[in-house]
Amino acid sequence: MDDDEDDYYGESYFQDVCEMALLALGGQRLLEDAVDVAAGHVDEHFPWDGYGDEPAPRVAAYIAVLRERVVIARAALPARRPGDPPDQPWSCI
């Protein structure tokens, strides 16, 4: 979909937030895995011929899968202890 300057918190923003979180939690490998899973999901459940704007339900599903991967990655982190520095990946997102 096209980025609207009027829609700062649109789908591009949320996709960027999820991608940054994935990078912080697991690096490039986790991000690439999440992108592959999300792309496979939308290709299977929301086919698109590539013409015109990408359908909103497809974009929303893609972002939802990325977000789900963030939740899974955060759940796999060790529990945060009192006194942990705030620059740990689980505290920045």
SERO-4910 file (N, C-alpha, C, O; in steps of 0.05 Angstrom, whole numbers):
BEGIN
 pado doro    nc1    nc2    nc3   cac1   cac2   cac3    cc1    cc2    cc3    oc1    oc2    oc3
  Met    A     17    -24      0      0      0      0     18     25      0     41     24      9
  Asp    A      7     46    -10     22     71    -10     23     83     17      3     81     33
  Asp    A     45     96     24     47    110     50     34    137     47     41    153     30
  Asp    A     16    143     65      3    169     66     17    185     87     20    176    110
  Glu    A     27    209     80     40    226    100     20    234    122     28    240    144
  Asp    A     -5    235    115    -26    243    135    -31    220    155    -42    225    176
  Asp    A    -24    196    148    -29    173    165     -3    163    177      7    141    169
  Tyr    A      8    178    196     34    171    208     33    144    221     53    129    219
  Tyr    A     11    137    234      9    111    248     -5     91    230    -21     75    240
  Gly    A      1     91    205    -11     72    186      4     46    187     20     40    204
  Glu    A     -3     29    167      9      2    166     39      3    164     52    -15    175
  Ser    A     51     22    150     80     23    148     93     27    176    114     15    182
  Tyr    A     81     44    192     91     49    219     91     24    235    111     17    248
  Phe    A     68     10    236     65    -14    252     84    -37    242     94    -52    258
  Gln    A     87    -39    216    106    -58    205    134    -52    214    149    -70    222
  Asp    A    142    -26    213    168    -18    222    173    -24    251    194    -34    259
  Val    A    153    -19    268    155    -25    296    160    -54    301    177    -62    317
  Cys    A    144    -71    288    148   -100    290    175   -109    281    188   -125    294
  Glu    A    184    -98    258    210   -106    248    233    -97    266    252   -112    270
  Met    A    231    -74    278    251    -64    297    252    -82    321    273    -88    332
  Ala    A    228    -90    331    226   -107    354    239   -134    348    253   -145    365
  Leu    A    233   -145    325    245   -171    318    275   -169    316    289   -188    325
  Leu    A    285   -148    305    314   -144    304    326   -142    332    347   -154    338
  Ala    A    313   -128    349    323   -124    377    322   -151    392    340   -156    409
  Leu    A    302   -167    387    299   -192    402    316   -215    391    324   -232    406
  Gly    A    321   -215    365    335   -239    354    352   -233    330    362   -252    318
  Gly    A    355   -208    323    373   -202    301    361   -207    273    337   -213    271
  Gln    A    378   -205    254    369   -208    226    357   -235    220    338   -237    204
  Arg    A    367   -256    233    356   -283    228    327   -285    237    311   -296    222
  Leu    A    321   -275    260    293   -275    270    275   -259    251    253   -267    245
  Leu    A    285   -235    243    269   -218    225    263   -233    199    241   -233    190
  Glu    A    284   -244    187    280   -258    162    261   -282    164    244   -286    146
  Asp    A    263   -296    186    245   -319    191    216   -309    193    198   -320    181
  Ala    A    212   -287    208    185   -276    212    174   -266    185    150   -270    179
  Val    A    190   -253    169    181   -243    143    174   -266    125    154   -264    111
  Asp    A    189   -287    125    183   -311    109    156   -323    117    139   -330    100
  Val    A    152   -326    143    127   -337    153    103   -319    146     82   -329    137
  Ala    A    107   -293    150     85   -274    144     78   -274    114     55   -274    107
  Ala    A     99   -274     98     95   -274     69     80   -299     60     62   -298     43
  Gly    A     89   -322     71     75   -347     64     46   -347     72     29   -357     58
  His    A     41   -336     96     13   -335    106     -4   -318     88    -26   -327     80
  Val    A      5   -294     81    -13   -277     65    -15   -288     36    -36   -284     24
  Asp    A      6   -300     26      4   -311     -1    -16   -334     -2    -30   -337    -22
  Glu    A    -17   -349     19    -36   -372     20    -65   -363     25    -84   -372     13
  His    A    -68   -344     44    -95   -336     53   -106   -311     40   -130   -306     41
  Phe    A    -89   -294     29    -98   -269     17    -83   -265    -10    -67   -246    -12
  Pro    A    -89   -281    -29    -75   -279    -55    -79   -251    -67   -100   -239    -64
  Trp    A    -59   -242    -82    -60   -216    -94    -44   -217   -120    -23   -229   -121
  Asp    A    -55   -205   -141    -41   -206   -167    -19   -186   -170     -5   -186   -191
  Gly    A    -15   -169   -150      7   -149   -152      0   -123   -165     16   -105   -167
  Tyr    A    -24   -121   -175    -33    -97   -188    -49    -79   -169    -65    -90   -153
  Gly    A    -45    -54   -171    -60    -35   -154    -49    -36   -125    -28    -49   -120
  Asp    A    -62    -23   -107    -54    -23    -79    -58    -50    -67    -76    -65    -74
  Glu    A    -40    -57    -50    -42    -83    -36    -67    -81    -18    -70    -62     -4
  Pro    A    -84   -102    -19   -109   -101     -4   -103    -98     26    -85   -111     37
  Ala    A   -119    -82     39   -115    -76     68   -117   -102     85   -101   -104    103
  Pro    A   -135   -121     80   -135   -145     96   -109   -161     94   -100   -173    113
  Arg    A    -97   -160     71    -71   -174     67    -49   -161     83    -33   -174     96
  Val    A    -48   -134     82    -28   -119     97    -32   -124    127    -13   -128    142
  Ala    A    -57   -122    136    -63   -126    164    -55   -154    173    -44   -158    195
  Ala    A    -59   -174    157    -52   -202    164    -22   -205    165    -11   -218    183
  Tyr    A     -8   -192    147     22   -193    147     33   -181    173     50   -193    186
  Ile    A     22   -158    180     32   -145    205     24   -161    229     39   -163    249
  Ala    A      0   -174    229     -8   -190    251     11   -214    256     17   -221    278
  Val    A     20   -226    234     39   -248    236     65   -238    248     77   -252    264
  Leu    A     75   -215    238     99   -204    250     96   -199    280    114   -206    295
  Arg    A     74   -188    287     68   -182    316     68   -208    332     78   -209    354
  Glu    A     55   -228    321     54   -254    334     83   -265    339     88   -276    360
  Arg    A    100   -261    319    128   -270    322    142   -254    344    160   -265    358
  Val    A    136   -229    347    147   -213    369    139   -224    395    155   -227    414
  Val    A    113   -230    398    103   -241    423    117   -268    430    124   -272    453
  Ile    A    120   -285    410    133   -311    414    162   -307    423    172   -320    441
  Ala    A    176   -288    409    204   -283    416    207   -271    444    225   -279    459
  Arg    A    189   -254    451    190   -242    478    185   -263    500    197   -262    521
  Ala    A    166   -281    494    160   -302    514    184   -321    518    186   -333    539
  Ala    A    201   -323    498    224   -341    500    247   -329    515    267   -343    522
  Leu    A    246   -303    521    268   -290    536    267   -298    565    246   -305    576
  Pro    A    291   -297    577    291   -302    606    275   -281    621    273   -258    612
  Ala    A    265   -288    644    250   -269    660    268   -245    667    291   -249    674
  Arg    A    256   -222    667    271   -198    674    273   -197    704    254   -201    719
  Arg    A    297   -190    714    302   -189    743    304   -160    751    312   -143    736
  Pro    A    296   -154    776    300   -127    786    330   -120    784    347   -136    790
  Gly    A    335    -96    775    362    -87    772    374    -91    744    396    -81    739
  Asp    A    360   -105    727    370   -108    699    371    -81    686    353    -64    691
  Pro    A    392    -75    671    393    -49    658    370    -45    638    361    -64    626
  Pro    A    361    -21    634    339    -15    617    345    -19    587    327    -18    571
  Asp    A    370    -23    580    376    -26    552    374    -54    542    383    -60    520
  Gln    A    362    -72    557    358    -99    548    336    -99    527    317    -84    529
  Pro    A    338   -117    507    318   -117    485    289   -119    495    271   -108    483
  Trp    A    284   -134    516    256   -138    525    245   -114    539    221   -112    544
  Ser    A    262    -94    546    251    -70    559    248    -47    540    237    -26    547
  Cys    A    257    -50    515    256    -27    497    232    -29    478    228    -10    462
  Ile    A    216    -50    480    193    -52    462    169    -60    477    147    -63    465
***
